[in-house]
């Protein structure tokens, strides 16, 4: 065979980026029910750091950024409609 096998190993920075993206997803989901103004900026910053660390072909950090943006709008709407504190 003349083709080289594809390497399935990830670099440590890719693994760290995936972990940061997952933490961002969890923080965004928690912000839907508990103090969105405190949690969403943390989630967005983590997602942006993960996006900077990940390679171009990685989709999880992009999903984390989009999910944080959607959760920000949804969490603020939920908090205002239910008259819960924002922070």
C-alpha positions as a Python dict, from the first residue, in 0.01 Angstrom:
ca = {
    (1, 'X'): (0, 0, 0),
    (2, 'X'): (124, 341, -86),
    (3, 'X'): (-105, 538, 139),
    (4, 'X'): (-2, 640, 488),
    (5, 'X'): (-239, 557, 772),
    (6, 'X'): (-425, 847, 924),
    (7, 'X'): (-306, 945, 1268),
    (8, 'X'): (-585, 929, 1523),
    (9, 'X'): (-381, 1077, 1807),
    (10, 'X'): (-474, 1421, 1932),
    (11, 'X'): (-229, 1679, 2046),
    (12, 'X'): (-258, 1787, 2410),
    (13, 'X'): (-386, 2130, 2308),
    (14, 'X'): (-672, 1971, 2114),
    (15, 'X'): (-770, 1764, 2415),
    (16, 'X'): (-759, 2071, 2640),
    (17, 'X'): (-970, 2265, 2389),
    (18, 'X'): (-1231, 1990, 2391),
    (19, 'X'): (-1243, 1990, 2771),
    (20, 'X'): (-1284, 2369, 2779),
    (21, 'X'): (-1562, 2348, 2521),
    (22, 'X'): (-1747, 2086, 2727),
    (23, 'X'): (-1713, 2297, 3043),
    (24, 'X'): (-1851, 2591, 2846),
    (25, 'X'): (-2148, 2384, 2728),
    (26, 'X'): (-2227, 2274, 3084),
    (27, 'X'): (-2196, 2628, 3221),
    (28, 'X'): (-2427, 2759, 2948),
    (29, 'X'): (-2686, 2495, 3026),
    (30, 'X'): (-2671, 2569, 3400),
    (31, 'X'): (-2714, 2940, 3325),
    (32, 'X'): (-3059, 2869, 3184),
    (33, 'X'): (-3180, 2802, 3538),
    (34, 'X'): (-2937, 2983, 3768),
    (35, 'X'): (-2806, 3341, 3746),
    (36, 'X'): (-2730, 3389, 3376),
    (37, 'X'): (-2531, 3712, 3411),
    (38, 'X'): (-2270, 3541, 3627),
    (39, 'X'): (-2235, 3220, 3428),
    (40, 'X'): (-2273, 3312, 3062),
    (41, 'X'): (-1965, 3540, 3038),
    (42, 'X'): (-1758, 3260, 3194),
    (43, 'X'): (-1899, 3016, 2938),
    (44, 'X'): (-1837, 3250, 2644),
    (45, 'X'): (-1477, 3318, 2747),
    (46, 'X'): (-1409, 2944, 2785),
    (47, 'X'): (-1564, 2875, 2445),
    (48, 'X'): (-1356, 3144, 2276),
    (49, 'X'): (-1035, 3016, 2438),
    (50, 'X'): (-1125, 2664, 2323),
    (51, 'X'): (-1183, 2794, 1971),
    (52, 'X'): (-840, 2955, 1968),
    (53, 'X'): (-669, 2639, 2090),
    (54, 'X'): (-847, 2394, 1859),
    (55, 'X'): (-750, 2313, 1502),
    (56, 'X'): (-962, 2444, 1217),
    (57, 'X'): (-1142, 2115, 1162),
    (58, 'X'): (-1267, 2089, 1520),
    (59, 'X'): (-1642, 2141, 1555),
    (60, 'X'): (-1695, 2117, 1932),
    (61, 'X'): (-1558, 2466, 2016),
    (62, 'X'): (-1776, 2620, 1744),
    (63, 'X'): (-2079, 2443, 1886),
    (64, 'X'): (-1986, 2572, 2234),
    (65, 'X'): (-1971, 2934, 2112),
    (66, 'X'): (-2305, 2909, 1932),
    (67, 'X'): (-2469, 2730, 2225),
    (68, 'X'): (-2343, 2997, 2468),
    (69, 'X'): (-2488, 3272, 2250),
    (70, 'X'): (-2826, 3101, 2223),
    (71, 'X'): (-2829, 3025, 2596),
    (72, 'X'): (-2753, 3389, 2675),
    (73, 'X'): (-3064, 3506, 2493),
    (74, 'X'): (-3279, 3224, 2628),
    (75, 'X'): (-3156, 3259, 2988),
    (76, 'X'): (-3208, 3634, 2996),
    (77, 'X'): (-3557, 3591, 2852),
    (78, 'X'): (-3644, 3322, 3105),
    (79, 'X'): (-3507, 3527, 3396),
    (80, 'X'): (-3703, 3838, 3297),
    (81, 'X'): (-4029, 3655, 3228),
    (82, 'X'): (-4017, 3464, 3557),
    (83, 'X'): (-3899, 3772, 3751),
    (84, 'X'): (-3591, 3592, 3882),
    (85, 'X'): (-3271, 3781, 3963),
    (86, 'X'): (-3027, 3820, 3677),
    (87, 'X'): (-2722, 3806, 3905),
}
